[in-house]
């Protein structure tokens, strides 16, 4: 009986740790690129990228840059 309890006490933390490792955010975009076509210098262009978090953890966006 002592071995069964010992096994349970080892197994539960391992299962909880593996669940925490598998939890991660996954970002998915509706479209990843935009073609504005021919534009004149100085034109103001704007586009909204739609995304979602398909993962199981919180998605935190810390920095956004344009290219």
N, CA, C and O atoms as a Maestro MAE file, in Angstrom:
{
 s_m_m2io_version
 :::
 2.0.0
}

f_m_ct {
 s_m_title
 :::
 protein
 m_atom[268] {
  # First column is atom index #
  i_m_mmod_type
  r_m_x_coord
  r_m_y_coord
  r_m_z_coord
  i_m_residue_number
  s_m_chain_name
  s_m_pdb_residue_name
  s_m_pdb_atom_name
  i_m_atomic_number
  :::
  1 25 0.815 -1.195 0.000 1 A "UNK " " N  " 7
  2 3 0.000 0.000 0.000 1 A "UNK " " CA " 6
  3 2 0.867 1.270 0.000 1 A "UNK " " C  " 6
  4 15 0.524 2.282 -0.611 1 A "UNK " " O  " 8
  5 25 1.967 1.178 0.686 2 A "UNK " " N  " 7
  6 3 2.864 2.312 0.774 2 A "UNK " " CA " 6
  7 2 3.435 2.653 -0.609 2 A "UNK " " C  " 6
  8 15 3.614 3.828 -0.931 2 A "UNK " " O  " 8
  9 25 3.718 1.647 -1.414 3 A "UNK " " N  " 7
  10 3 4.260 1.875 -2.759 3 A "UNK " " CA " 6
  11 2 3.223 2.522 -3.678 3 A "UNK " " C  " 6
  12 15 3.565 3.341 -4.531 3 A "UNK " " O  " 8
  13 25 1.960 2.148 -3.499 4 A "UNK " " N  " 7
  14 3 0.900 2.737 -4.315 4 A "UNK " " CA " 6
  15 2 0.758 4.218 -3.987 4 A "UNK " " C  " 6
  16 15 0.659 5.040 -4.898 4 A "UNK " " O  " 8
  17 25 0.748 4.566 -2.737 5 A "UNK " " N  " 7
  18 3 0.628 5.965 -2.329 5 A "UNK " " CA " 6
  19 2 1.837 6.773 -2.801 5 A "UNK " " C  " 6
  20 15 1.700 7.910 -3.252 5 A "UNK " " O  " 8
  21 25 3.015 6.171 -2.691 6 A "UNK " " N  " 7
  22 3 4.230 6.841 -3.149 6 A "UNK " " CA " 6
  23 2 4.158 7.107 -4.649 6 A "UNK " " C  " 6
  24 15 4.543 8.179 -5.116 6 A "UNK " " O  " 8
  25 25 3.669 6.137 -5.391 7 A "UNK " " N  " 7
  26 3 3.529 6.286 -6.840 7 A "UNK " " CA " 6
  27 2 2.541 7.393 -7.184 7 A "UNK " " C  " 6
  28 15 2.776 8.178 -8.103 7 A "UNK " " O  " 8
  29 25 1.440 7.455 -6.451 8 A "UNK " " N  " 7
  30 3 0.435 8.483 -6.695 8 A "UNK " " CA " 6
  31 2 1.017 9.864 -6.413 8 A "UNK " " C  " 6
  32 15 0.783 10.803 -7.174 8 A "UNK " " O  " 8
  33 25 1.768 9.994 -5.330 9 A "UNK " " N  " 7
  34 3 2.365 11.281 -4.985 9 A "UNK " " CA " 6
  35 2 3.408 11.721 -6.017 9 A "UNK " " C  " 6
  36 15 3.630 12.919 -6.192 9 A "UNK " " O  " 8
  37 25 4.038 10.784 -6.690 10 A "UNK " " N  " 7
  38 3 4.972 11.136 -7.754 10 A "UNK " " CA " 6
  39 2 4.256 11.427 -9.072 10 A "UNK " " C  " 6
  40 15 4.675 12.303 -9.830 10 A "UNK " " O  " 8
  41 25 3.201 10.710 -9.338 11 A "UNK " " N  " 7
  42 3 2.504 10.818 -10.610 11 A "UNK " " CA " 6
  43 2 1.713 12.122 -10.740 11 A "UNK " " C  " 6
  44 15 1.723 12.734 -11.808 11 A "UNK " " O  " 8
  45 25 1.046 12.551 -9.702 12 A "UNK " " N  " 7
  46 3 0.202 13.745 -9.764 12 A "UNK " " CA " 6
  47 2 1.016 14.999 -10.106 12 A "UNK " " C  " 6
  48 15 0.617 15.726 -11.015 12 A "UNK " " O  " 8
  49 25 2.122 15.289 -9.436 13 A "UNK " " N  " 7
  50 3 2.892 16.481 -9.830 13 A "UNK " " CA " 6
  51 2 3.447 16.401 -11.255 13 A "UNK " " C  " 6
  52 15 3.534 17.419 -11.942 13 A "UNK " " O  " 8
  53 25 3.817 15.210 -11.698 14 A "UNK " " N  " 7
  54 3 4.310 15.059 -13.063 14 A "UNK " " CA " 6
  55 2 3.223 15.361 -14.089 14 A "UNK " " C  " 6
  56 15 3.490 15.998 -15.108 14 A "UNK " " O  " 8
  57 25 2.011 14.911 -13.829 15 A "UNK " " N  " 7
  58 3 0.903 15.190 -14.740 15 A "UNK " " CA " 6
  59 2 0.568 16.678 -14.758 15 A "UNK " " C  " 6
  60 15 0.278 17.237 -15.816 15 A "UNK " " O  " 8
  61 25 0.606 17.313 -13.610 16 A "UNK " " N  " 7
  62 3 0.316 18.743 -13.534 16 A "UNK " " CA " 6
  63 2 1.404 19.549 -14.247 16 A "UNK " " C  " 6
  64 15 1.102 20.536 -14.919 16 A "UNK " " O  " 8
  65 25 2.648 19.141 -14.108 17 A "UNK " " N  " 7
  66 3 3.754 19.838 -14.768 17 A "UNK " " CA " 6
  67 2 3.668 19.675 -16.279 17 A "UNK " " C  " 6
  68 15 3.931 20.627 -17.014 17 A "UNK " " O  " 8
  69 25 3.309 18.504 -16.751 18 A "UNK " " N  " 7
  70 3 3.204 18.287 -18.193 18 A "UNK " " CA " 6
  71 2 2.068 19.106 -18.785 18 A "UNK " " C  " 6
  72 15 2.167 19.562 -19.924 18 A "UNK " " O  " 8
  73 25 0.995 19.298 -18.036 19 A "UNK " " N  " 7
  74 3 -0.111 20.113 -18.511 19 A "UNK " " CA " 6
  75 2 0.312 21.575 -18.626 19 A "UNK " " C  " 6
  76 15 -0.088 22.264 -19.564 19 A "UNK " " O  " 8
  77 25 1.114 22.047 -17.685 20 A "UNK " " N  " 7
  78 3 1.595 23.429 -17.729 20 A "UNK " " CA " 6
  79 2 2.549 23.643 -18.898 20 A "UNK " " C  " 6
  80 15 2.564 24.720 -19.495 20 A "UNK " " O  " 8
  81 25 3.329 22.649 -19.225 21 A "UNK " " N  " 7
  82 3 4.270 22.763 -20.344 21 A "UNK " " CA " 6
  83 2 3.507 22.797 -21.667 21 A "UNK " " C  " 6
  84 15 3.919 23.499 -22.590 21 A "UNK " " O  " 8
  85 25 2.422 22.065 -21.776 22 A "UNK " " N  " 7
  86 3 1.653 22.009 -23.012 22 A "UNK " " CA " 6
  87 2 0.800 23.255 -23.232 22 A "UNK " " C  " 6
  88 15 0.410 23.536 -24.365 22 A "UNK " " O  " 8
  89 25 0.504 24.006 -22.173 23 A "UNK " " N  " 7
  90 3 -0.303 25.214 -22.301 23 A "UNK " " CA " 6
  91 2 0.556 26.327 -22.890 23 A "UNK " " C  " 6
  92 15 1.536 26.754 -22.279 23 A "UNK " " O  " 8
  93 25 0.185 26.789 -24.070 24 A "UNK " " N  " 7
  94 3 0.926 27.871 -24.704 24 A "UNK " " CA " 6
  95 2 -0.002 28.639 -25.635 24 A "UNK " " C  " 6
  96 15 -0.969 28.077 -26.151 24 A "UNK " " O  " 8
  97 25 0.285 29.920 -25.853 25 A "UNK " " N  " 7
  98 3 -0.512 30.689 -26.801 25 A "UNK " " CA " 6
  99 2 -0.137 30.354 -28.240 25 A "UNK " " C  " 6
  100 15 1.018 30.045 -28.533 25 A "UNK " " O  " 8
  101 25 -1.103 30.417 -29.116 26 A "UNK " " N  " 7
  102 3 -0.870 30.180 -30.546 26 A "UNK " " CA " 6
  103 2 -1.611 31.271 -31.306 26 A "UNK " " C  " 6
  104 15 -2.842 31.299 -31.311 26 A "UNK " " O  " 8
  105 25 -0.866 32.171 -31.949 27 A "UNK " " N  " 7
  106 3 -1.495 33.272 -32.683 27 A "UNK " " CA " 6
  107 2 -1.804 32.825 -34.105 27 A "UNK " " C  " 6
  108 15 -0.976 32.194 -34.762 27 A "UNK " " O  " 8
  109 25 -3.012 33.160 -34.574 28 A "UNK " " N  " 7
  110 3 -3.438 32.835 -35.932 28 A "UNK " " CA " 6
  111 2 -3.982 34.099 -36.576 28 A "UNK " " C  " 6
  112 15 -4.796 34.808 -35.985 28 A "UNK " " O  " 8
  113 25 -3.526 34.376 -37.796 29 A "UNK " " N  " 7
  114 3 -3.964 35.554 -38.528 29 A "UNK " " CA " 6
  115 2 -4.946 35.167 -39.628 29 A "UNK " " C  " 6
  116 15 -4.793 34.119 -40.257 29 A "UNK " " O  " 8
  117 25 -5.957 36.008 -39.865 30 A "UNK " " N  " 7
  118 3 -6.893 35.783 -40.964 30 A "UNK " " CA " 6
  119 2 -6.169 35.933 -42.302 30 A "UNK " " C  " 6
  120 15 -6.380 35.134 -43.215 30 A "UNK " " O  " 8
  121 25 -5.317 36.955 -42.422 31 A "UNK " " N  " 7
  122 3 -4.464 37.121 -43.592 31 A "UNK " " CA " 6
  123 2 -3.145 37.711 -43.107 31 A "UNK " " C  " 6
  124 15 -3.130 38.580 -42.236 31 A "UNK " " O  " 8
  125 25 -2.053 37.239 -43.668 32 A "UNK " " N  " 7
  126 3 -0.721 37.626 -43.182 32 A "UNK " " CA " 6
  127 2 -0.082 38.738 -44.008 32 A "UNK " " C  " 6
  128 15 0.842 39.398 -43.532 32 A "UNK " " O  " 8
  129 25 -0.548 38.957 -45.219 33 A "UNK " " N  " 7
  130 3 0.021 40.008 -46.065 33 A "UNK " " CA " 6
  131 2 -1.098 40.825 -46.693 33 A "UNK " " C  " 6
  132 15 -2.241 40.380 -46.793 33 A "UNK " " O  " 8
  133 25 -0.736 42.035 -47.113 34 A "UNK " " N  " 7
  134 3 -1.685 42.925 -47.786 34 A "UNK " " CA " 6
  135 2 -0.970 43.543 -48.969 34 A "UNK " " C  " 6
  136 15 0.151 44.033 -48.833 34 A "UNK " " O  " 8
  137 25 -1.605 43.525 -50.126 35 A "UNK " " N  " 7
  138 3 -1.044 44.154 -51.314 35 A "UNK " " CA " 6
  139 2 -1.846 45.425 -51.582 35 A "UNK " " C  " 6
  140 15 -3.002 45.359 -51.999 35 A "UNK " " O  " 8
  141 25 -1.228 46.582 -51.341 36 A "UNK " " N  " 7
  142 3 -1.896 47.855 -51.557 36 A "UNK " " CA " 6
  143 2 -1.823 48.301 -53.016 36 A "UNK " " C  " 6
  144 15 -2.420 49.313 -53.383 36 A "UNK " " O  " 8
  145 25 -1.111 47.571 -53.832 37 A "UNK " " N  " 7
  146 3 -0.989 47.955 -55.231 37 A "UNK " " CA " 6
  147 2 -0.058 49.154 -55.387 37 A "UNK " " C  " 6
  148 15 0.835 49.363 -54.566 37 A "UNK " " O  " 8
  149 25 -0.265 49.931 -56.429 38 A "UNK " " N  " 7
  150 3 0.547 51.136 -56.661 38 A "UNK " " CA " 6
  151 2 0.040 52.270 -55.777 38 A "UNK " " C  " 6
  152 15 -1.154 52.568 -55.763 38 A "UNK " " O  " 8
  153 25 0.943 52.894 -55.048 39 A "UNK " " N  " 7
  154 3 0.583 54.025 -54.185 39 A "UNK " " CA " 6
  155 2 1.557 55.160 -54.440 39 A "UNK " " C  " 6
  156 15 2.689 54.941 -54.871 39 A "UNK " " O  " 8
  157 25 1.112 56.349 -54.175 40 A "UNK " " N  " 7
  158 3 1.948 57.534 -54.312 40 A "UNK " " CA " 6
  159 2 2.661 57.811 -52.998 40 A "UNK " " C  " 6
  160 15 2.134 57.535 -51.920 40 A "UNK " " O  " 8
  161 25 3.860 58.359 -53.101 41 A "UNK " " N  " 7
  162 3 4.612 58.692 -51.910 41 A "UNK " " CA " 6
  163 2 3.811 59.697 -51.075 41 A "UNK " " C  " 6
  164 15 3.273 60.672 -51.602 41 A "UNK " " O  " 8
  165 25 3.744 59.445 -49.788 42 A "UNK " " N  " 7
  166 3 3.021 60.325 -48.882 42 A "UNK " " CA " 6
  167 2 1.590 59.891 -48.630 42 A "UNK " " C  " 6
  168 15 0.941 60.420 -47.727 42 A "UNK " " O  " 8
  169 25 1.076 58.933 -49.411 43 A "UNK " " N  " 7
  170 3 -0.281 58.426 -49.160 43 A "UNK " " CA " 6
  171 2 -0.316 57.714 -47.809 43 A "UNK " " C  " 6
  172 15 0.627 57.014 -47.440 43 A "UNK " " O  " 8
  173 25 -1.394 57.897 -47.091 44 A "UNK " " N  " 7
  174 3 -1.584 57.221 -45.809 44 A "UNK " " CA " 6
  175 2 -2.321 55.916 -46.068 44 A "UNK " " C  " 6
  176 15 -3.453 55.915 -46.552 44 A "UNK " " O  " 8
  177 25 -1.681 54.823 -45.746 45 A "UNK " " N  " 7
  178 3 -2.271 53.500 -45.951 45 A "UNK " " CA " 6
  179 2 -2.585 52.883 -44.602 45 A "UNK " " C  " 6
  180 15 -1.846 53.053 -43.632 45 A "UNK " " O  " 8
  181 25 -3.677 52.174 -44.560 46 A "UNK " " N  " 7
  182 3 -4.107 51.581 -43.289 46 A "UNK " " CA " 6
  183 2 -4.726 50.218 -43.551 46 A "UNK " " C  " 6
  184 15 -5.427 50.022 -44.544 46 A "UNK " " O  " 8
  185 25 -4.462 49.287 -42.659 47 A "UNK " " N  " 7
  186 3 -5.063 47.959 -42.733 47 A "UNK " " CA " 6
  187 2 -5.149 47.383 -41.323 47 A "UNK " " C  " 6
  188 15 -4.239 47.571 -40.515 47 A "UNK " " O  " 8
  189 25 -6.210 46.702 -41.037 48 A "UNK " " N  " 7
  190 3 -6.381 46.051 -39.740 48 A "UNK " " CA " 6
  191 2 -6.160 44.549 -39.910 48 A "UNK " " C  " 6
  192 15 -6.863 43.890 -40.676 48 A "UNK " " O  " 8
  193 25 -5.187 44.027 -39.193 49 A "UNK " " N  " 7
  194 3 -4.946 42.592 -39.212 49 A "UNK " " CA " 6
  195 2 -5.781 41.943 -38.118 49 A "UNK " " C  " 6
  196 15 -5.689 42.321 -36.950 49 A "UNK " " O  " 8
  197 25 -6.584 40.977 -38.495 50 A "UNK " " N  " 7
  198 3 -7.430 40.253 -37.548 50 A "UNK " " CA " 6
  199 2 -6.698 38.995 -37.125 50 A "UNK " " C  " 6
  200 15 -6.248 38.215 -37.965 50 A "UNK " " O  " 8
  201 25 -6.579 38.800 -35.818 51 A "UNK " " N  " 7
  202 3 -5.907 37.611 -35.304 51 A "UNK " " CA " 6
  203 2 -6.679 37.059 -34.126 51 A "UNK " " C  " 6
  204 15 -7.538 37.727 -33.549 51 A "UNK " " O  " 8
  205 25 -6.353 35.817 -33.780 52 A "UNK " " N  " 7
  206 3 -6.983 35.175 -32.627 52 A "UNK " " CA " 6
  207 2 -5.961 34.302 -31.916 52 A "UNK " " C  " 6
  208 15 -4.937 33.929 -32.488 52 A "UNK " " O  " 8
  209 25 -6.247 33.991 -30.693 53 A "UNK " " N  " 7
  210 3 -5.418 33.104 -29.901 53 A "UNK " " CA " 6
  211 2 -6.055 31.723 -29.928 53 A "UNK " " C  " 6
  212 15 -7.081 31.495 -29.287 53 A "UNK " " O  " 8
  213 25 -5.451 30.806 -30.665 54 A "UNK " " N  " 7
  214 3 -5.966 29.446 -30.757 54 A "UNK " " CA " 6
  215 2 -5.311 28.517 -29.743 54 A "UNK " " C  " 6
  216 15 -5.560 27.312 -29.758 54 A "UNK " " O  " 8
  217 25 -4.481 29.061 -28.870 55 A "UNK " " N  " 7
  218 3 -3.802 28.258 -27.856 55 A "UNK " " CA " 6
  219 2 -4.601 28.173 -26.576 55 A "UNK " " C  " 6
  220 15 -5.747 28.617 -26.506 55 A "UNK " " O  " 8
  221 25 -3.979 27.596 -25.566 56 A "UNK " " N  " 7
  222 3 -4.648 27.382 -24.288 56 A "UNK " " CA " 6
  223 2 -4.121 28.299 -23.195 56 A "UNK " " C  " 6
  224 15 -4.583 28.221 -22.057 56 A "UNK " " O  " 8
  225 25 -3.168 29.166 -23.512 57 A "UNK " " N  " 7
  226 3 -2.616 30.094 -22.530 57 A "UNK " " CA " 6
  227 2 -2.864 31.526 -23.011 57 A "UNK " " C  " 6
  228 15 -3.269 31.740 -24.154 57 A "UNK " " O  " 8
  229 25 -2.627 32.472 -22.164 58 A "UNK " " N  " 7
  230 3 -2.851 33.881 -22.481 58 A "UNK " " CA " 6
  231 2 -1.822 34.350 -23.509 58 A "UNK " " C  " 6
  232 15 -0.626 34.091 -23.369 58 A "UNK " " O  " 8
  233 25 -2.297 35.034 -24.529 59 A "UNK " " N  " 7
  234 3 -1.430 35.593 -25.567 59 A "UNK " " CA " 6
  235 2 -1.124 37.040 -25.211 59 A "UNK " " C  " 6
  236 15 -2.036 37.859 -25.098 59 A "UNK " " O  " 8
  237 25 0.156 37.359 -25.032 60 A "UNK " " N  " 7
  238 3 0.575 38.705 -24.692 60 A "UNK " " CA " 6
  239 2 1.398 39.249 -25.856 60 A "UNK " " C  " 6
  240 15 2.410 38.664 -26.240 60 A "UNK " " O  " 8
  241 25 0.950 40.382 -26.414 61 A "UNK " " N  " 7
  242 3 1.678 41.032 -27.501 61 A "UNK " " CA " 6
  243 2 2.435 42.183 -26.901 61 A "UNK " " C  " 6
  244 15 1.836 43.134 -26.400 61 A "UNK " " O  " 8
  245 25 3.760 42.106 -26.946 62 A "UNK " " N  " 7
  246 3 4.599 43.102 -26.273 62 A "UNK " " CA " 6
  247 2 5.141 44.169 -27.210 62 A "UNK " " C  " 6
  248 15 5.416 45.286 -26.772 62 A "UNK " " O  " 8
  249 25 5.301 43.852 -28.490 63 A "UNK " " N  " 7
  250 3 5.904 44.810 -29.405 63 A "UNK " " CA " 6
  251 2 5.367 44.557 -30.818 63 A "UNK " " C  " 6
  252 15 5.276 43.415 -31.269 63 A "UNK " " O  " 8
  253 25 5.022 45.631 -31.490 64 A "UNK " " N  " 7
  254 3 4.526 45.540 -32.859 64 A "UNK " " CA " 6
  255 2 5.336 46.507 -33.717 64 A "UNK " " C  " 6
  256 15 5.519 47.666 -33.345 64 A "UNK " " O  " 8
  257 25 5.820 46.033 -34.866 65 A "UNK " " N  " 7
  258 3 6.568 46.895 -35.781 65 A "UNK " " CA " 6
  259 2 6.038 46.706 -37.193 65 A "UNK " " C  " 6
  260 15 5.523 45.643 -37.538 65 A "UNK " " O  " 8
  261 25 6.167 47.727 -37.990 66 A "UNK " " N  " 7
  262 3 5.773 47.658 -39.398 66 A "UNK " " CA " 6
  263 2 7.024 47.484 -40.240 66 A "UNK " " C  " 6
  264 15 8.114 47.910 -39.858 66 A "UNK " " O  " 8
  265 25 6.851 46.856 -41.383 67 A "UNK " " N  " 7
  266 3 8.013 46.679 -42.263 67 A "UNK " " CA " 6
  267 2 7.750 47.312 -43.604 67 A "UNK " " C  " 6
  268 15 8.609 47.271 -44.485 67 A "UNK " " O  " 8
  :::
 }
 m_bond[267] {
  # First column is bond index #
  i_m_from
  i_m_to
  i_m_order
  :::
  1 1 2 1
  2 2 3 1
  3 3 4 2
  4 3 5 1
  5 5 6 1
  6 6 7 1
  7 7 8 2
  8 7 9 1
  9 9 10 1
  10 10 11 1
  11 11 12 2
  12 11 13 1
  13 13 14 1
  14 14 15 1
  15 15 16 2
  16 15 17 1
  17 17 18 1
  18 18 19 1
  19 19 20 2
  20 19 21 1
  21 21 22 1
  22 22 23 1
  23 23 24 2
  24 23 25 1
  25 25 26 1
  26 26 27 1
  27 27 28 2
  28 27 29 1
  29 29 30 1
  30 30 31 1
  31 31 32 2
  32 31 33 1
  33 33 34 1
  34 34 35 1
  35 35 36 2
  36 35 37 1
  37 37 38 1
  38 38 39 1
  39 39 40 2
  40 39 41 1
  41 41 42 1
  42 42 43 1
  43 43 44 2
  44 43 45 1
  45 45 46 1
  46 46 47 1
  47 47 48 2
  48 47 49 1
  49 49 50 1
  50 50 51 1
  51 51 52 2
  52 51 53 1
  53 53 54 1
  54 54 55 1
  55 55 56 2
  56 55 57 1
  57 57 58 1
  58 58 59 1
  59 59 60 2
  60 59 61 1
  61 61 62 1
  62 62 63 1
  63 63 64 2
  64 63 65 1
  65 65 66 1
  66 66 67 1
  67 67 68 2
  68 67 69 1
  69 69 70 1
  70 70 71 1
  71 71 72 2
  72 71 73 1
  73 73 74 1
  74 74 75 1
  75 75 76 2
  76 75 77 1
  77 77 78 1
  78 78 79 1
  79 79 80 2
  80 79 81 1
  81 81 82 1
  82 82 83 1
  83 83 84 2
  84 83 85 1
  85 85 86 1
  86 86 87 1
  87 87 88 2
  88 87 89 1
  89 89 90 1
  90 90 91 1
  91 91 92 2
  92 91 93 1
  93 93 94 1
  94 94 95 1
  95 95 96 2
  96 95 97 1
  97 97 98 1
  98 98 99 1
  99 99 100 2
  100 99 101 1
  101 101 102 1
  102 102 103 1
  103 103 104 2
  104 103 105 1
  105 105 106 1
  106 106 107 1
  107 107 108 2
  108 107 109 1
  109 109 110 1
  110 110 111 1
  111 111 112 2
  112 111 113 1
  113 113 114 1
  114 114 115 1
  115 115 116 2
  116 115 117 1
  117 117 118 1
  118 118 119 1
  119 119 120 2
  120 119 121 1
  121 121 122 1
  122 122 123 1
  123 123 124 2
  124 123 125 1
  125 125 126 1
  126 126 127 1
  127 127 128 2
  128 127 129 1
  129 129 130 1
  130 130 131 1
  131 131 132 2
  132 131 133 1
  133 133 134 1
  134 134 135 1
  135 135 136 2
  136 135 137 1
  137 137 138 1
  138 138 139 1
  139 139 140 2
  140 139 141 1
  141 141 142 1
  142 142 143 1
  143 143 144 2
  144 143 145 1
  145 145 146 1
  146 146 147 1
  147 147 148 2
  148 147 149 1
  149 149 150 1
  150 150 151 1
  151 151 152 2
  152 151 153 1
  153 153 154 1
  154 154 155 1
  155 155 156 2
  156 155 157 1
  157 157 158 1
  158 158 159 1
  159 159 160 2
  160 159 161 1
  161 161 162 1
  162 162 163 1
  163 163 164 2
  164 163 165 1
  165 165 166 1
  166 166 167 1
  167 167 168 2
  168 167 169 1
  169 169 170 1
  170 170 171 1
  171 171 172 2
  172 171 173 1
  173 173 174 1
  174 174 175 1
  175 175 176 2
  176 175 177 1
  177 177 178 1
  178 178 179 1
  179 179 180 2
  180 179 181 1
  181 181 182 1
  182 182 183 1
  183 183 184 2
  184 183 185 1
  185 185 186 1
  186 186 187 1
  187 187 188 2
  188 187 189 1
  189 189 190 1
  190 190 191 1
  191 191 192 2
  192 191 193 1
  193 193 194 1
  194 194 195 1
  195 195 196 2
  196 195 197 1
  197 197 198 1
  198 198 199 1
  199 199 200 2
  200 199 201 1
  201 201 202 1
  202 202 203 1
  203 203 204 2
  204 203 205 1
  205 205 206 1
  206 206 207 1
  207 207 208 2
  208 207 209 1
  209 209 210 1
  210 210 211 1
  211 211 212 2
  212 211 213 1
  213 213 214 1
  214 214 215 1
  215 215 216 2
  216 215 217 1
  217 217 218 1
  218 218 219 1
  219 219 220 2
  220 219 221 1
  221 221 222 1
  222 222 223 1
  223 223 224 2
  224 223 225 1
  225 225 226 1
  226 226 227 1
  227 227 228 2
  228 227 229 1
  229 229 230 1
  230 230 231 1
  231 231 232 2
  232 231 233 1
  233 233 234 1
  234 234 235 1
  235 235 236 2
  236 235 237 1
  237 237 238 1
  238 238 239 1
  239 239 240 2
  240 239 241 1
  241 241 242 1
  242 242 243 1
  243 243 244 2
  244 243 245 1
  245 245 246 1
  246 246 247 1
  247 247 248 2
  248 247 249 1
  249 249 250 1
  250 250 251 1
  251 251 252 2
  252 251 253 1
  253 253 254 1
  254 254 255 1
  255 255 256 2
  256 255 257 1
  257 257 258 1
  258 258 259 1
  259 259 260 2
  260 259 261 1
  261 261 262 1
  262 262 263 1
  263 263 264 2
  264 263 265 1
  265 265 266 1
  266 266 267 1
  267 267 268 2
  :::
 }
}
